[in-house]
Amino acid sequence: MRSPLGGVRSWAREHPAGTAAIAYGLVAIGAGVAAFYALFNQFAVFDDEGTLLVALKAFANGQVLYRDIYAAYGPFFFEVYGGFFALTGWTVTNDVSRLLTGLVWVGSSVVFGLAAQRLTGHLALGIAGSIVAFSALSTFLFEPMHPHVAIVPLLAAITLLVASGPGRRVALSGAAAGALLACLVLTKINVGGYAVLAAVLAAPLAWEPLRRRLWLRLPAIAVLLLLPFLIMYPDLREEWVRELALLELLSLTAVTIAAHAGQARPDESDEPLRRWLLAATAGAVVAGTAVLILLLLTGTTLSEAFDGIVTQGLKLREAFMVPLTPPAAAVDWGIFAVVAAALGVWLRDRRGDTSIWPGALRVAAGLAIWFTVAGSAPLSLDPAGNFIALPMALAWIAAFAPMGIEDTPFARYARVFLPLFAVSQTLQVYPVAGSQVRISSVTFVAVGAICLTDGLRQLRAWSADGGWEASRLQAVSSAAAAAVIAVLAFHGVISSAAGNLVAYRERPALPFPGASLLHLAPPQGEEYVALVDLLREHRCTTFIGFPNIDSLYLFSDIEPPKPNAPGAWPIVLPLDQQQRVVDQMRASPRPCVIRNDGLADTNWLHGTPPEESDPLVAYIFGDFETVETVGEFEFQLPKQR
């Protein structure tokens, strides 16, 4: 009589798609519970969430992006989510934004897991990859409904398309990848630009017709290696910027060297890769044009679009900087990576024996990448919260094709592109190493998966050559995979969900429509309630904050002056737009101000006094006086009233 466990195994073998659906469904349910209690359990004081929600609300209501709505991000984010709110008729609220963010968080994690499964061929490693991605994307907690909720699904979808190969519909796959890249550029120009560069520069490193042309390959390599210093040149006087640029250079150098290990077969056809790249180019042009045309149809002019997408996006570097704390050995890791890559390519064809070490070391590298990205014990190496330095230094291993594995032209391209894609994304941590660190780290899920699958292949070859018998190797690898999933799930999902559930039940809910699912710890929630009560008590018709807590507009149901001022308006809002806000405040019957100098200094000014000659600063500082205090907030009314 067959045991129940044997029956389950038999069913799983006969129904792999159903097994995968159940497995990913269970992960999604657990991650969804953890995401809900984490998202509704805290509120970031800098309130990027409110800034973006006020902008989305205005866009959904027909106001003109980059004219009536200040934004330093591309139109794709506004078209997707603003269009969602406009079409559904849903009100833009903190509750809805966080539910959408949780859906994107969990869904993107599953997509990264599917990419890992495609690369490794193992469901267990796909499940582990999805948990790693979920842990990395915990940065959503601090910036719900930030453009990252558009960026991360695009990164995940690009990764899955490349990991899946061209398939039977080569043109469709390539066009989709190109369209996603264009949408990424038109969401956040630096993130998208780095992704496009990785896609373009991977071609002369991996595609034989371009690779054998030195006049194409050498300039591509030069651009790739000079890129970090060209981008960071204005701030190379900062030690952390120099170290980051040097680590970028060393990591990209190691990937470039390792890419030379891939060799083309004399009889292979590169037609699928050629069609895929051409389709990707066409898809990027069509999608980019469509997004821009849709923007122009909403009333934005070309000059306003350029100012919002490019000028204001690049202006953030001038506004403020958040340094990255690199591990003390980060540059040393990069140097060892270059030496190891060069030595590996030199020795690759000079060894005829098969040993356990190449496979074991690749598996160890893959696990080190995953545990570091997840920030999970026991193999996490992320001192001071740096989740990218070690994966950057190990990325070359994924680009280094093992002996005995004959990749197709597209597989060679993917082997080079995915590490380049991941390393190039880490450039976005300059100049603001905030949530960008975790967003860029998630792209290393695919890099770790490549290391693991190459290592397992080599271990199987070693086993067949006289190592362990196949059944023993299978038992060890299955047990190790189960342990990896258990450790990652405990630290990334179970422990987080349990802690946040307890805190959620202990904290009071906000009493505002559209934010009643938020449970905040005192005194933060109490202060927001008191500020909204003061706005209502004094019958404020509009108000501005120094800095702005834009969610207060949603809590109080008071319309902001146009263009909507972001939290960081003292350093990013152009003077002409500041004057527009002043004019509307003066024209309003009962304008009010909510001022918190300590919050402005901590999050935005960093010891630099505000420019009191700026129109909005001069108006707030000169025309208003404090009538009430709530914690560190000053509630102010006009002096002449």
Secondary structure, DSSP 8 states (H G I E B T S, - for coil): ---HHHHHHHHHHH-HHHHHHHHHHHHHHHHHHHHHHHHTT---TT-HHHHHHHHHHHHHTT--BTTTB--SS-HHHIIIIIHHHHHH-----HHHHHHHHHHHHHHHHHHHHHHHHHHH--HHHHHHHHHHHHHHGGGGGTSTTSTHHHHHHHHHHHHHHHHH-S-S-HHHHHHHHHHHHHHHHTT-HHHHHHHHHHHHHHHHHH-HHHHT-HHHHHHHHHHHHHHHHHHHGGGTTSHHHHHHHHHHHHHHHHHHHHHTT----TT---HHHHHHHHHHHHHHHHHHHHHHHHHHHTT--HHHHHIIIIIHHHHHHHH--B-----TTHHHHHHHHHHHHHHHHHHHTT-----SHHHHHHHHHHHHHHHHHHT-TTT---GGG--SHHHHHHHHHHHS--TT----HHHHHHHHHHHHHHHHHGGGGSSB-SHHHHHHHTTHHHHHHHHHHHHHHHHHHHHHTTSS-HHHHHHHHHHHHHHHHHHHHIIIIIHHHHHHHHHHHHS-B--STT-TT-B--TTHHHHHHHHHHHHHHTT-SEEEEES--THHHHHHT----SSB--TTHHHHS-HHHHHHHHHHHHHSSSEEEEE-HHHHIIIIITT----TTSHHHHHHHHHEEEEEEETTEEEEEES--
